[in-house]
């Protein structure tokens, strides 16, 4: 079980709220327009910090996305503590073979930009391609820079259908950007190869709200052990945890196969807890039942109390795509076993013994890594993971990096 020792920054947790409270320690003295397809709840802290540090008149613009078929794409429309405009939009899921993309188009976006007259636009990258056509055209005519903010390329992955169709256009947009904000060093390598200016192509850590997690840790730290025992976990048992949407790219079926193997080879009882929901849930539940995995539990989507599940677990497992989930697990002091995800995992694992990063995820490799780690001091490894986040992957690190990038882009215009 992860230790709560050293995890709680009560001063910071008490003073900040999820949607961007707290005083920024960086200054962006220009009017910034941030344009996104939608507003996920987990991005509230990111946008709140950046806009709080920016000049008056700065705002977030996003689509008023409401989807019954893809609810995770829905925009957060509750009140927030930063300026934002939720525009009417057209959105629909499109499938290219096995790939599902969710383009969003805001017809009133360019008109809104003309009214706001920002000094710089920070636009979501490839995922917001349909709106970026208008953004790039407006920025060129208005004589202002735009910053491309994106993941880049998933290691070993194939471009989505839309990226394949517009590959040449994307290269021109990227090379024409005043700057590029990359999620990881892997992303930076990709963007430089696509023609981005190296001097203003920088890694902006892709992070979650550490203040929100600190508040969750403070709330549940004292009750995690008792709650874990109430769920039938013995003192010597090992609890594996996966948190995220239950969809094909997460490859959770591989983890089920690994647990099946471990049950036969390890003397310790293994529990595998899956927190999240999605289209694959029924299939995964059926697979677990067919394997006789009675210690696999599906808890559904958890938001307000997700910290409790991190605190009750011993080891975080991510068999497929993801990145922010790794950040969240390490923030809670959990070591991680994962394979190639979205590129950010390489930065997170660099410089510390925080788990195992596999070159390729198979049931055999995953089971072997879990078995190996089960014999180590997981608490010490979890503390190293927590320190890794605290020293380079918080909202404050993200804000400073973005402020420096915007400053460098604006300096090129003088």
C-alpha positions in Angstrom: 0.0 0.0 0.0 1.3 3.5 -0.9 2.4 5.5 2.1 0.9 8.9 2.7 4.1 10.2 4.4 5.5 13.2 2.7 2.6 13.4 0.2 0.6 16.3 1.6 1.5 19.9 1.0 -1.3 21.3 3.3 -0.4 24.9 2.8 -0.8 24.7 -1.0 -3.8 22.3 -0.8 -5.7 24.7 1.5 -5.3 27.7 -0.7 -6.1 26.4 -4.1 -9.2 25.0 -5.9 -9.4 22.6 -8.8 -10.3 25.2 -11.4 -7.2 27.3 -11.1 -6.9 29.1 -7.7 -3.6 30.3 -6.2 -1.2 33.0 -7.1 1.0 32.4 -10.1 4.7 32.8 -9.9 5.3 33.7 -13.5 4.1 36.6 -15.6 2.8 36.7 -19.2 2.3 40.4 -19.9 0.3 39.8 -23.2 -3.3 39.1 -24.0 -3.4 35.3 -24.6 -6.2 33.4 -26.4 -6.0 29.7 -25.7 -8.1 27.7 -28.2 -9.2 24.1 -27.5 -11.7 21.7 -28.9 -13.3 21.1 -25.5 -12.7 21.8 -21.8 -11.9 18.6 -19.9 -12.4 18.9 -16.1 -8.8 17.8 -15.6 -7.4 20.8 -17.5 -9.1 23.4 -15.3 -5.9 23.9 -13.2 -3.7 24.3 -16.3 -5.8 27.0 -18.0 -6.6 28.7 -14.7 -2.9 29.2 -13.9 -1.9 30.4 -17.4 -4.8 32.8 -17.6 -4.2 34.2 -14.1 -0.6 35.0 -15.1 -1.6 36.6 -18.4 -2.7 40.2 -19.2 -6.3 41.3 -18.8 -8.3 40.3 -21.8 -6.8 36.9 -22.0 -9.3 34.0 -22.3 -9.9 30.4 -23.1 -12.1 29.5 -26.1 -13.5 26.1 -26.5 -16.4 24.3 -28.1 -19.6 23.6 -26.2 -19.3 19.9 -26.8 -22.1 17.7 -25.6 -22.0 14.1 -26.8 -24.0 11.0 -25.8 -21.8 8.6 -27.9 -18.4 10.0 -26.6 -19.2 11.5 -23.2 -15.5 11.9 -22.3 -15.3 14.6 -25.0 -17.9 16.7 -23.3 -17.0 20.2 -22.2 -16.9 21.2 -18.5 -19.6 23.9 -18.4 -19.9 24.5 -14.7 -18.7 28.0 -13.5 -14.9 28.4 -13.5 -12.5 31.0 -12.0 -11.0 32.2 -15.2 -12.2 33.9 -18.4 -13.6 31.5 -20.9 -15.9 31.5 -23.9 -17.8 28.3 -24.8 -18.8 28.6 -28.4 -21.4 26.7 -30.4 -19.8 23.9 -32.4 -20.3 21.0 -34.7 -18.8 17.7 -33.6 -19.0 14.1 -34.4 -17.0 10.9 -34.1 -15.3 9.7 -37.3 -13.7 6.2 -37.7 -10.7 5.5 -39.9 -10.3 1.8 -39.7 -9.6 1.0 -36.1 -9.0 4.6 -35.2 -11.7 6.8 -33.8 -11.2 10.6 -33.9 -13.5 13.4 -32.6 -13.1 16.6 -34.7 -14.8 19.7 -33.4 -15.5 22.8 -35.5 -16.5 26.2 -34.1 -18.1 28.4 -36.8 -17.8 31.6 -34.7 -14.2 31.2 -33.7 -12.5 33.6 -36.1 -15.2 36.2 -35.5 -14.5 35.8 -31.7 -10.7 36.2 -32.3 -11.3 39.4 -34.2 -13.3 40.8 -31.3 -10.8 39.8 -28.6 -7.7 40.9 -30.6 -5.2 38.8 -28.6 -1.5 39.4 -28.8 -0.8 35.7 -29.2 -2.9 32.5 -29.8 -2.1 29.2 -28.1 -3.9 26.6 -30.1 -4.4 22.9 -29.5 -2.3 21.1 -32.1 -3.2 18.3 -34.5 -6.4 17.3 -32.5 -7.9 20.7 -33.3 -7.1 20.7 -37.0 -10.4 21.9 -38.3 -10.3 25.1 -36.2 -6.6 25.6 -36.8 -7.2 26.4 -40.5 -9.1 29.5 -39.4 -6.7 30.3 -36.5 -3.6 30.2 -38.7 -5.2 32.3 -41.4 -6.4 34.9 -38.8 -3.0 35.0 -37.1 -1.2 35.7 -40.4 -3.6 38.4 -41.5 -3.5 40.0 -38.0 0.3 39.8 -37.8 0.4 37.9 -34.5 2.1 34.7 -33.6 0.4 31.4 -32.8 1.9 28.7 -30.6 1.1 25.0 -31.5 0.4 23.0 -28.3 0.4 19.3 -28.8 1.5 15.8 -28.1 3.4 15.3 -31.4 3.5 11.6 -32.4 2.8 8.5 -30.2 6.0 6.3 -30.2 5.4 3.5 -32.7 1.9 4.7 -33.5 0.3 5.4 -36.8 -1.1 8.9 -37.7 -4.8 9.2 -37.5 -6.8 9.3 -40.7 -7.2 13.1 -40.6 -3.4 13.6 -40.0 -2.6 11.3 -42.9 -4.9 13.3 -45.2 -3.5 16.7 -44.2 0.1 15.7 -43.5 1.5 18.4 -45.8 -0.8 21.1 -44.4 0.2 20.1 -40.8 3.9 20.5 -41.7 3.3 24.0 -43.0 1.2 25.0 -39.9 3.9 23.6 -37.6 6.8 25.3 -39.4 4.9 28.5 -39.5 4.2 28.6 -35.8 5.9 31.2 -33.7 6.5 28.4 -31.1 5.6 24.8 -30.4 4.7 23.6 -26.9 5.5 19.8 -26.7 4.2 17.4 -24.1 7.6 15.6 -24.0 11.1 15.4 -25.4 9.8 12.7 -27.8 7.2 15.2 -29.0 9.9 17.9 -29.4 12.0 15.6 -31.6 9.0 14.9 -33.8 8.1 18.6 -34.2 11.6 19.7 -35.0 11.7 17.0 -37.7 8.4 18.5 -39.0 10.1 21.9 -39.4 9.5 23.6 -36.0 12.0 26.3 -35.0 14.3 24.5 -32.5 14.8 27.7 -30.4 11.1 28.1 -29.7 10.1 24.4 -29.7 10.1 23.5 -26.1 8.8 20.8 -23.7 5.9 22.0 -21.6 5.3 19.3 -19.0 1.9 17.6 -19.5 0.6 17.6 -15.9 -2.4 17.3 -13.7 -3.5 19.6 -10.9 -1.2 18.8 -8.0 -3.2 21.0 -5.6 -6.3 18.9 -6.3 -4.5 15.7 -5.7 -2.9 17.1 -2.5 -6.4 17.9 -1.2 -7.5 14.3 -2.1 -4.5 12.8 -0.3 -5.1 14.9 2.8 -8.8 13.9 2.8 -8.2 10.1 2.5 -4.8 9.4 3.9 -6.0 8.4 7.4 -8.8 6.1 6.1 -7.1 4.3 3.2 -5.7 1.4 5.3 -9.0 0.6 6.9 -10.9 0.9 3.6 -8.4 -1.4 1.9 -8.9 -4.0 4.6 -12.7 -3.7 4.3 -12.4 -4.7 0.6 -10.8 -8.0 1.6 -7.2 -7.2 1.2 -4.8 -9.0 3.6 -1.7 -7.5 5.1 0.6 -9.3 2.6 -1.6 -9.0 -0.5 -0.5 -7.0 -3.5 -3.0 -4.5 -5.0 -2.5 -3.5 -8.7 -4.4 -0.4 -10.0 -5.4 0.9 -13.4 -7.2 4.2 -13.7 -8.6 5.6 -17.0 -11.2 5.2 -19.7 -11.9 1.6 -20.6 -11.3 1.6 -24.4 -9.2 -0.4 -26.8 -6.0 1.7 -26.8 -5.7 1.2 -23.1 -5.1 -2.6 -23.7 -6.3 -3.6 -20.3 -6.9 -7.1 -21.6 -3.1 -7.6 -21.5 -3.1 -6.7 -17.8 -5.8 -9.3 -17.2 -3.7 -12.0 -18.9 -0.7 -10.9 -16.8 -2.7 -11.2 -13.6 -3.8 -14.7 -14.7 -0.2 -15.7 -15.1 0.8 -14.1 -11.8 -1.9 -16.0 -9.9 -0.1 -19.2 -10.8 3.5 -18.1 -10.1 3.3 -15.7 -7.1 2.7 -16.8 -3.6 1.1 -13.5 -2.7 -2.6 -12.9 -3.3 -3.0 -10.4 -6.1 -5.9 -7.9 -6.4 -6.4 -6.0 -9.6 -8.6 -2.9 -9.3 -9.8 -1.1 -12.4 -11.2 2.5 -11.9 -12.9 3.9 -15.0 -15.6 3.4 -17.5 -16.0 3.1 -21.2 -17.1 1.0 -24.2 -14.8 -1.9 -23.3 -16.0 -2.4 -19.8 -18.5 -5.2 -20.5 -16.0 -7.1 -22.6 -13.3 -6.8 -19.9 -15.6 -7.9 -17.2 -16.5 -11.0 -19.3 -12.8 -11.7 -19.9 -12.0 -11.5 -16.2 -14.9 -13.9 -15.4 -13.8 -16.3 -18.1 -10.3 -16.4 -16.6 -11.7 -17.0 -13.1 -10.1 -13.8 -11.8 -12.3 -13.3 -8.8 -9.9 -10.7 -7.3 -10.4 -8.3 -10.3 -12.8 -5.6 -9.4 -14.3 -2.8 -11.6 -15.2 0.3 -9.6 -16.5 2.4 -12.5 -15.6 6.1 -12.9 -14.5 7.9 -9.8 -13.7 11.6 -9.6 -14.2 13.1 -6.1 -12.6 10.1 -4.3 -10.1 8.8 -6.9 -7.2 9.6 -4.5 -8.5 6.9 -2.1 -7.9 4.2 -4.7 -4.4 5.4 -5.4 -3.6 5.4 -1.7 -5.0 1.9 -1.2 -2.9 0.4 -4.1 0.7 -0.8 -4.2 1.5 -0.6 -7.9 0.1 1.3 -10.9 -0.2 -0.6 -14.2 -0.7 1.0 -17.6 -0.6 -1.6 -20.3 -1.6 0.8 -23.2 -1.8 4.5 -24.1 -1.9 7.2 -21.6 0.4 9.7 -19.9 -1.5 11.8 -17.4 -2.5 8.6 -15.5 1.2 8.0 -14.9 1.6 11.5 -13.6 -1.3 11.1 -11.3 -0.1 7.7 -10.0 3.4 9.0 -9.3 1.9 12.1 -7.6 0.2 9.8 -5.2 3.4 8.0 -4.4 2.8 4.9 -6.5 5.5 3.1 -8.6 4.4 2.5 -12.2 4.7 -0.4 -14.7 4.0 0.7 -18.3 5.1 0.4 -21.9 5.3 3.0 -24.6 2.5 5.4 -24.0 2.3 9.0 -25.3 6.0 9.9 -25.0 5.7 11.6 -21.6 6.5 8.3 -19.8 10.1 8.5 -21.0 10.6 11.9 -19.3 8.8 10.8 -16.1 11.0 7.7 -15.8 14.2 9.5 -16.6 16.5 10.1 -13.6 14.9 7.8 -11.0 13.9 4.3 -10.0 10.2 4.9 -10.2 9.0 1.6 -11.6 9.5 -0.3 -14.9 9.3 1.0 -18.4 8.9 -1.9 -20.8 10.0 -1.7 -24.4 7.0 -3.7 -25.5 4.0 -4.7 -23.4 3.0 -8.4 -23.5 1.3 -10.5 -20.8 4.6 -12.2 -20.2 6.7 -9.0 -19.9 4.0 -7.3 -17.7 3.8 -10.3 -15.4 7.6 -10.5 -15.1 7.9 -6.8 -14.2 5.1 -7.0 -11.6 6.7 -10.1 -10.1 10.1 -8.5 -9.9 8.8 -5.3 -8.4 6.7 -7.2 -5.8 10.0 -8.3 -4.3 11.3 -4.8 -3.9 10.6 -1.9 -1.5 7.6 -0.4 -3.3 7.2 2.4 -0.7 10.7 3.7 -1.4 10.1 3.5 -5.1 6.8 5.3 -4.7 8.5 8.1 -2.7 11.0 8.4 -5.6 8.1 8.7 -8.0 6.5 11.4 -5.8 9.7 13.4 -5.7 10.1 13.1 -9.5 6.7 14.8 -9.9 7.4 17.4 -7.2 10.7 18.5 -8.7 9.7 18.8 -12.4 6.1 18.0 -13.2 3.7 20.2 -11.4 1.3 23.0 -12.5 3.9 25.5 -11.5 6.6 23.9 -13.7 4.1 23.9 -16.5 3.2 27.6 -16.0 6.9 28.7 -15.9 7.7 26.7 -19.1 4.7 28.2 -20.9 5.5 31.7 -19.7 9.1 31.3 -20.9 8.0 30.0 -24.3 5.5 32.9 -24.8 8.1 35.4 -23.8 10.6 33.9 -26.3 8.0 34.0 -29.1 7.1 37.5 -28.4 10.7 38.6 -28.2 11.3 37.5 -31.8 8.7 40.1 -32.9 10.7 43.0 -31.5 
